[in-house]
Amino acid sequence: MLERDAQANRQMYEMFLKRGKETSLNSDLQSPVARIVDSATPPGSPAKPKKAQITLIALVLGLFLGALASLLIDRLDNTLKTSEDAELKLRQPVLTTLPVLPKEGSSRVSSSHTFQEKPDSVYSESIRTARSGVLLSAIDLPNRILLVTSSLPGEGKTTFSINLGLAHAHTAKPLLIECDMRRPTIARSMDLEPGAKGLSDLVAGTSTVEECVHRVSGSTLAVIPAGTIPPNPLELLISNRFKETMDALAKQFEIIVIDSPPVELVSDAQVIAPYATGVIFVVKAAETPHKLASKAINRIKRSGGEILGVVLNMLDFQKAHKYYGEYSGYSHYGYKGGYSTTYGGEARAKTA
């Protein structure tokens, strides 16, 4: 009986504990689980995107990438942009720097007569600078034979040769010879008659010197064009008759300017270089790679030619002064009786 009473009490106690837990759980579920810490207020400005921060980061990043790209482009650009580039990279003196001719004088015929038609232009004064450099070099020589060449076609060597010959006509008795028999252009540039006798006819002995030498109207410059195009011009240039012809012409003229083919295409310039007292190498600004020009100059030296100097052709003076710090006094001096200068922040005109 006592065991039954104890078991009944135990069951009643367990039931009581169970009901107590259920009551406690129900009371917890009915109590609040959250409370208000701060009252919600609408924001005065958007949290995202942060436009000022993004704009500043984009500006800094753009400037950095732009500077990096400009440095990379400058490093990859291996052309000659200034006269200082030409002297440092080619290790040769620069005789003169020729400007870009205006559009109205861009044709070959008109540009070939720039020195004669526009003596007060910047281009003409640059030609005079080259002429002075030639006259000051080997000053004791009674006669000079100048070879004008370049690395590739289109660098302006023929135009420079013609204008240099016109410039020497004011101080000496010059002769211009066209040795580029593969692509002759001097006869057309100097308004000579089609089929005019020239160098090939003179060397071959089919024509006399009087028939092959042509005079330029309005100047004392004499011109010997290419003449009849031979099947192999190189054989004509390496012959003994060519050497004898050059020796005979050197006795008649004080200065001989020879326009030869580009060095990188054919070897004609290397054959003629030993006969010349000096070689003038023409490079085109911002287009001629300096490694290619150095290679051509070394080929001329190995053949026995003596480099007189380099001519930096077709340089945009304004662009070079703005971007590369290249300064040329010719662009500020008119050579027409007056010049302009800037002093104290005010431009003033003065009479020379």
C-alpha positions as a Python dict, from the first residue, in 0.01 Angstrom:
ca = {
    (1, 'M'): (0, 0, 0),
    (2, 'L'): (284, 227, 84),
    (3, 'E'): (451, 149, -254),
    (4, 'R'): (129, 227, -439),
    (5, 'D'): (95, 557, -252),
    (6, 'A'): (455, 646, -329),
    (7, 'Q'): (412, 564, -701),
    (8, 'A'): (91, 768, -723),
    (9, 'N'): (263, 1063, -555),
    (10, 'R'): (556, 1032, -794),
    (11, 'Q'): (326, 1039, -1099),
    (12, 'M'): (139, 1337, -960),
    (13, 'Y'): (471, 1520, -900),
    (14, 'E'): (592, 1452, -1255),
    (15, 'M'): (258, 1575, -1392),
    (16, 'F'): (293, 1889, -1186),
    (17, 'L'): (644, 1954, -1313),
    (18, 'K'): (528, 1902, -1673),
    (19, 'R'): (241, 2144, -1636),
    (20, 'G'): (478, 2397, -1472),
    (21, 'K'): (718, 2383, -1767),
    (22, 'E'): (436, 2421, -2020),
    (23, 'T'): (307, 2722, -1833),
    (24, 'S'): (657, 2876, -1824),
    (25, 'L'): (706, 2825, -2199),
    (26, 'N'): (369, 2978, -2280),
    (27, 'S'): (450, 3281, -2071),
    (28, 'D'): (787, 3326, -2254),
    (29, 'L'): (619, 3313, -2595),
    (30, 'Q'): (369, 3577, -2500),
    (31, 'S'): (638, 3821, -2373),
    (32, 'P'): (794, 4084, -2625),
    (33, 'V'): (1124, 3976, -2800),
    (34, 'A'): (1237, 4322, -2936),
    (35, 'R'): (1256, 4680, -2818),
    (36, 'I'): (1308, 5016, -2981),
    (37, 'V'): (1656, 5159, -2931),
    (38, 'D'): (1647, 5459, -3177),
    (39, 'S'): (1353, 5592, -3365),
    (40, 'A'): (1371, 5562, -3747),
    (41, 'T'): (1440, 5893, -3929),
    (42, 'P'): (1457, 5947, -4312),
    (43, 'P'): (1821, 6013, -4442),
    (44, 'G'): (1906, 6357, -4578),
    (45, 'S'): (2128, 6227, -4867),
    (46, 'P'): (2172, 5895, -5046),
    (47, 'A'): (2422, 5656, -4896),
    (48, 'K'): (2530, 5522, -5238),
    (49, 'P'): (2678, 5601, -5488),
    (50, 'K'): (2934, 5849, -5352),
    (51, 'K'): (2969, 6066, -5661),
    (52, 'A'): (3240, 6299, -5531),
    (53, 'Q'): (3460, 6012, -5421),
    (54, 'I'): (3408, 5822, -5746),
    (55, 'T'): (3483, 6134, -5953),
    (56, 'L'): (3803, 6204, -5760),
    (57, 'I'): (3923, 5846, -5793),
    (58, 'A'): (3844, 5844, -6167),
    (59, 'L'): (4031, 6172, -6215),
    (60, 'V'): (4343, 6053, -6036),
    (61, 'L'): (4333, 5717, -6212),
    (62, 'G'): (4282, 5884, -6552),
    (63, 'L'): (4578, 6117, -6499),
    (64, 'F'): (4797, 5828, -6392),
    (65, 'L'): (4699, 5610, -6689),
    (66, 'G'): (4739, 5904, -6928),
    (67, 'A'): (5089, 5979, -6802),
    (68, 'L'): (5178, 5610, -6820),
    (69, 'A'): (5046, 5583, -7176),
    (70, 'S'): (5237, 5895, -7287),
    (71, 'L'): (5561, 5759, -7139),
    (72, 'L'): (5502, 5425, -7306),
    (73, 'I'): (5433, 5585, -7644),
    (74, 'D'): (5741, 5806, -7610),
    (75, 'R'): (5952, 5503, -7524),
    (76, 'L'): (5819, 5303, -7819),
    (77, 'D'): (5861, 5597, -8060),
    (78, 'N'): (6209, 5556, -8207),
    (79, 'T'): (6192, 5840, -8458),
    (80, 'L'): (6397, 6161, -8462),
    (81, 'K'): (6177, 6444, -8337),
    (82, 'T'): (6428, 6722, -8267),
    (83, 'S'): (6777, 6825, -8370),
    (84, 'E'): (6900, 6716, -8028),
    (85, 'D'): (6760, 6368, -8094),
    (86, 'A'): (6948, 6356, -8424),
    (87, 'E'): (7278, 6454, -8266),
    (88, 'L'): (7249, 6220, -7967),
    (89, 'K'): (7111, 5914, -8143),
    (90, 'L'): (7299, 5941, -8472),
    (91, 'R'): (7617, 6085, -8316),
    (92, 'Q'): (7654, 6325, -8605),
    (93, 'P'): (7638, 6706, -8621),
    (94, 'V'): (7319, 6861, -8752),
    (95, 'L'): (7388, 7100, -9039),
    (96, 'T'): (7041, 7252, -9038),
    (97, 'T'): (6677, 7189, -8960),
    (98, 'L'): (6431, 7242, -9244),
    (99, 'P'): (6068, 7334, -9172),
    (100, 'V'): (5759, 7181, -9325),
    (101, 'L'): (5677, 7361, -9648),
    (102, 'P'): (5328, 7517, -9669),
    (103, 'K'): (5055, 7340, -9862),
    (104, 'E'): (5062, 7582, -10152),
    (105, 'G'): (5426, 7486, -10208),
    (106, 'S'): (5393, 7114, -10141),
    (107, 'S'): (5436, 7006, -10506),
    (108, 'R'): (5782, 6890, -10609),
    (109, 'V'): (5830, 7159, -10873),
    (110, 'S'): (5733, 7451, -10649),
    (111, 'S'): (5921, 7322, -10344),
    (112, 'S'): (6237, 7273, -10553),
    (113, 'H'): (6245, 7646, -10631),
    (114, 'T'): (6166, 7767, -10278),
    (115, 'F'): (6511, 7920, -10228),
    (116, 'Q'): (6487, 8103, -10558),
    (117, 'E'): (6123, 8215, -10534),
    (118, 'K'): (6104, 8282, -10157),
    (119, 'P'): (6450, 8397, -10045),
    (120, 'D'): (6312, 8551, -9723),
    (121, 'S'): (6133, 8237, -9603),
    (122, 'V'): (6235, 8025, -9307),
    (123, 'Y'): (6315, 7737, -9541),
    (124, 'S'): (6557, 7952, -9743),
    (125, 'E'): (6736, 8068, -9431),
    (126, 'S'): (6773, 7708, -9319),
    (127, 'I'): (6929, 7627, -9656),
    (128, 'R'): (7175, 7914, -9603),
    (129, 'T'): (7270, 7759, -9270),
    (130, 'A'): (7348, 7431, -9444),
    (131, 'R'): (7548, 7618, -9709),
    (132, 'S'): (7755, 7788, -9439),
    (133, 'G'): (7825, 7453, -9276),
    (134, 'V'): (7944, 7313, -9607),
    (135, 'L'): (8171, 7612, -9677),
    (136, 'L'): (8323, 7601, -9329),
    (137, 'S'): (8405, 7231, -9356),
    (138, 'A'): (8733, 7151, -9531),
    (139, 'I'): (8779, 7520, -9597),
    (140, 'D'): (9116, 7469, -9768),
    (141, 'L'): (8973, 7248, -10043),
    (142, 'P'): (8941, 7435, -10374),
    (143, 'N'): (8664, 7204, -10494),
    (144, 'R'): (8397, 7015, -10302),
    (145, 'I'): (8188, 6717, -10407),
    (146, 'L'): (7883, 6674, -10185),
    (147, 'L'): (7679, 6355, -10182),
    (148, 'V'): (7321, 6393, -10058),
    (149, 'T'): (7142, 6073, -9959),
    (150, 'S'): (6891, 5930, -9710),
    (151, 'S'): (6771, 5600, -9570),
    (152, 'L'): (6441, 5564, -9759),
    (153, 'P'): (6253, 5749, -10035),
    (154, 'G'): (6028, 6040, -9945),
    (155, 'E'): (6261, 6208, -9696),
    (156, 'G'): (6317, 6516, -9911),
    (157, 'K'): (6678, 6465, -10024),
    (158, 'T'): (6612, 6570, -10387),
    (159, 'T'): (6435, 6892, -10286),
    (160, 'F'): (6717, 6970, -10046),
    (161, 'S'): (6980, 6898, -10312),
    (162, 'I'): (6820, 7138, -10560),
    (163, 'N'): (6779, 7418, -10308),
    (164, 'L'): (7134, 7367, -10178),
    (165, 'G'): (7262, 7399, -10534),
    (166, 'L'): (7061, 7718, -10582),
    (167, 'A'): (7205, 7855, -10258),
    (168, 'H'): (7564, 7782, -10366),
    (169, 'A'): (7496, 7960, -10694),
    (170, 'H'): (7514, 8291, -10501),
    (171, 'T'): (7869, 8230, -10377),
    (172, 'A'): (8034, 7982, -10613),
    (173, 'K'): (8008, 7797, -10943),
    (174, 'P'): (7797, 7491, -10854),
    (175, 'L'): (7685, 7184, -11043),
    (176, 'L'): (7392, 6957, -10953),
    (177, 'I'): (7419, 6595, -11070),
    (178, 'E'): (7137, 6342, -11053),
    (179, 'C'): (7273, 5995, -10984),
    (180, 'D'): (6934, 5847, -10897),
    (181, 'M'): (6878, 5681, -11234),
    (182, 'R'): (6608, 5446, -11111),
    (183, 'R'): (6364, 5719, -11008),
    (184, 'P'): (6489, 6041, -11172),
    (185, 'T'): (6297, 6355, -11078),
    (186, 'I'): (6538, 6648, -11113),
    (187, 'A'): (6471, 6697, -11486),
    (188, 'R'): (6099, 6741, -11420),
    (189, 'S'): (6159, 6954, -11111),
    (190, 'M'): (6392, 7190, -11297),
    (191, 'D'): (6157, 7217, -11599),
    (192, 'L'): (6404, 7055, -11838),
    (193, 'E'): (6296, 6919, -12173),
    (194, 'P'): (6181, 6556, -12181),
    (195, 'G'): (6460, 6325, -12289),
    (196, 'A'): (6732, 6576, -12201),
    (197, 'K'): (7085, 6439, -12217),
    (198, 'G'): (7240, 6365, -11883),
    (199, 'L'): (7487, 6170, -11673),
    (200, 'S'): (7443, 5831, -11838),
    (201, 'D'): (7500, 5981, -12183),
    (202, 'L'): (7806, 6170, -12061),
    (203, 'V'): (7966, 5866, -11896),
    (204, 'A'): (7886, 5643, -12193),
    (205, 'G'): (8053, 5894, -12425),
    (206, 'T'): (7749, 5938, -12652),
    (207, 'S'): (7712, 6307, -12562),
    (208, 'T'): (7945, 6592, -12480),
    (209, 'V'): (7963, 6797, -12163),
    (210, 'E'): (7796, 7092, -12335),
    (211, 'E'): (7500, 6874, -12434),
    (212, 'C'): (7457, 6724, -12087),
    (213, 'V'): (7503, 7037, -11874),
    (214, 'H'): (7185, 7246, -11855),
    (215, 'R'): (7156, 7595, -11710),
    (216, 'V'): (6880, 7697, -11468),
    (217, 'S'): (6701, 8015, -11566),
    (218, 'G'): (6752, 8299, -11320),
    (219, 'S'): (7053, 8130, -11158),
    (220, 'T'): (7411, 8029, -11233),
    (221, 'L'): (7340, 7671, -11124),
    (222, 'A'): (7426, 7402, -11379),
    (223, 'V'): (7236, 7073, -11381),
    (224, 'I'): (7320, 6731, -11520),
    (225, 'P'): (7005, 6513, -11510),
    (226, 'A'): (7003, 6135, -11511),
    (227, 'G'): (6978, 6118, -11890),
    (228, 'T'): (6895, 5794, -12067),
    (229, 'I'): (6806, 5531, -11808),
    (230, 'P'): (7061, 5246, -11832),
    (231, 'P'): (6957, 4884, -11772),
    (232, 'N'): (7194, 4856, -11474),
    (233, 'P'): (7287, 5195, -11322),
    (234, 'L'): (7525, 5038, -11070),
    (235, 'E'): (7758, 4912, -11342),
    (236, 'L'): (7774, 5263, -11483),
    (237, 'L'): (7864, 5412, -11145),
    (238, 'I'): (8142, 5164, -11064),
    (239, 'S'): (8310, 5205, -11402),
    (240, 'N'): (8636, 5391, -11454),
    (241, 'R'): (8463, 5626, -11699),
    (242, 'F'): (8242, 5754, -11417),
    (243, 'K'): (8548, 5831, -11205),
    (244, 'E'): (8714, 6009, -11497),
    (245, 'T'): (8396, 6207, -11558),
    (246, 'M'): (8379, 6318, -11195),
    (247, 'D'): (8744, 6422, -11200),
    (248, 'A'): (8690, 6626, -11513),
    (249, 'L'): (8377, 6796, -11375),
    (250, 'A'): (8553, 6875, -11044),
    (251, 'K'): (8806, 7085, -11239),
    (252, 'Q'): (8531, 7291, -11402),
    (253, 'F'): (8303, 7354, -11102),
    (254, 'E'): (8380, 7467, -10748),
    (255, 'I'): (8098, 7275, -10578),
    (256, 'I'): (7926, 6962, -10707),
    (257, 'V'): (7607, 6841, -10538),
    (258, 'I'): (7517, 6479, -10615),
    (259, 'D'): (7165, 6350, -10554),
    (260, 'S'): (7194, 5974, -10498),
    (261, 'P'): (6940, 5696, -10432),
    (262, 'P'): (6850, 5595, -10073),
    (263, 'V'): (7104, 5379, -9896),
    (264, 'E'): (6865, 5109, -9775),
    (265, 'L'): (6723, 5032, -10121),
    (266, 'V'): (7030, 5012, -10345),
    (267, 'S'): (7405, 5040, -10303),
    (268, 'D'): (7458, 5330, -10546),
    (269, 'A'): (7527, 5579, -10267),
    (270, 'Q'): (7794, 5353, -10120),
    (271, 'V'): (7969, 5337, -10456),
    (272, 'I'): (7964, 5716, -10504),
    (273, 'A'): (8059, 5802, -10144),
    (274, 'P'): (8438, 5752, -10187),
    (275, 'Y'): (8441, 6010, -10468),
    (276, 'A'): (8276, 6275, -10248),
    (277, 'T'): (8456, 6506, -10008),
    (278, 'G'): (8154, 6494, -9776),
    (279, 'V'): (7819, 6316, -9739),
    (280, 'I'): (7505, 6498, -9624),
    (281, 'F'): (7250, 6261, -9476),
    (282, 'V'): (6884, 6370, -9483),
    (283, 'V'): (6632, 6235, -9230),
    (284, 'K'): (6263, 6312, -9204),
    (285, 'A'): (6151, 6442, -8865),
    (286, 'A'): (5911, 6222, -8665),
    (287, 'E'): (5919, 5947, -8930),
    (288, 'T'): (6272, 5817, -8986),
    (289, 'P'): (6366, 5554, -8723),
    (290, 'H'): (6701, 5641, -8570),
    (291, 'K'): (6822, 5280, -8585),
    (292, 'L'): (6758, 5267, -8958),
    (293, 'A'): (6937, 5600, -9009),
    (294, 'S'): (7233, 5485, -8796),
    (295, 'K'): (7257, 5166, -9000),
    (296, 'A'): (7263, 5363, -9325),
    (297, 'I'): (7528, 5604, -9192),
    (298, 'N'): (7747, 5314, -9086),
    (299, 'R'): (7718, 5164, -9433),
    (300, 'I'): (7832, 5493, -9585),
    (301, 'K'): (8130, 5504, -9348),
    (302, 'R'): (8230, 5145, -9423),
    (303, 'S'): (8232, 5224, -9796),
    (304, 'G'): (8480, 5508, -9741),
    (305, 'G'): (8244, 5805, -9722),
    (306, 'E'): (8289, 6088, -9474),
    (307, 'I'): (7968, 6212, -9311),
    (308, 'L'): (7962, 6589, -9322),
    (309, 'G'): (7643, 6624, -9120),
    (310, 'V'): (7275, 6545, -9088),
    (311, 'V'): (6981, 6750, -9215),
    (312, 'L'): (6658, 6718, -9016),
    (313, 'N'): (6389, 6774, -9277),
    (314, 'M'): (6015, 6852, -9257),
    (315, 'L'): (6013, 6955, -8891),
    (316, 'D'): (5704, 7132, -8761),
    (317, 'F'): (5871, 7411, -8563),
    (318, 'Q'): (5560, 7510, -8368),
    (319, 'K'): (5481, 7153, -8265),
    (320, 'A'): (5845, 7078, -8180),
    (321, 'H'): (5870, 7392, -7964),
    (322, 'K'): (5539, 7315, -7790),
    (323, 'Y'): (5587, 6946, -7715),
    (324, 'Y'): (5963, 6884, -7722),
    (325, 'G'): (6113, 7222, -7631),
    (326, 'E'): (6281, 7258, -7970),
    (327, 'Y'): (6354, 7625, -8033),
    (328, 'S'): (6438, 7776, -8368),
    (329, 'G'): (6508, 8145, -8399),
    (330, 'Y'): (6398, 8130, -8762),
    (331, 'S'): (6036, 8095, -8658),
    (332, 'H'): (6052, 8431, -8477),
    (333, 'Y'): (6275, 8623, -8717),
    (334, 'G'): (6130, 8734, -9047),
    (335, 'Y'): (6443, 8849, -9238),
    (336, 'K'): (6234, 9122, -9402),
    (337, 'G'): (6386, 9424, -9234),
    (338, 'G'): (6229, 9374, -8892),
    (339, 'Y'): (6176, 9127, -8613),
    (340, 'S'): (5941, 9084, -8323),
    (341, 'T'): (6036, 9016, -7967),
    (342, 'T'): (5868, 8982, -7631),
    (343, 'Y'): (5997, 9188, -7341),
    (344, 'G'): (5826, 9245, -7007),
    (345, 'G'): (5520, 9049, -7117),
    (346, 'E'): (5447, 9292, -7405),
    (347, 'A'): (5513, 9226, -7773),
    (348, 'R'): (5698, 9507, -7945),
    (349, 'A'): (5800, 9556, -8306),
    (350, 'K'): (6153, 9674, -8374),
    (351, 'T'): (6339, 9760, -8689),
    (352, 'A'): (6648, 9558, -8763),
}
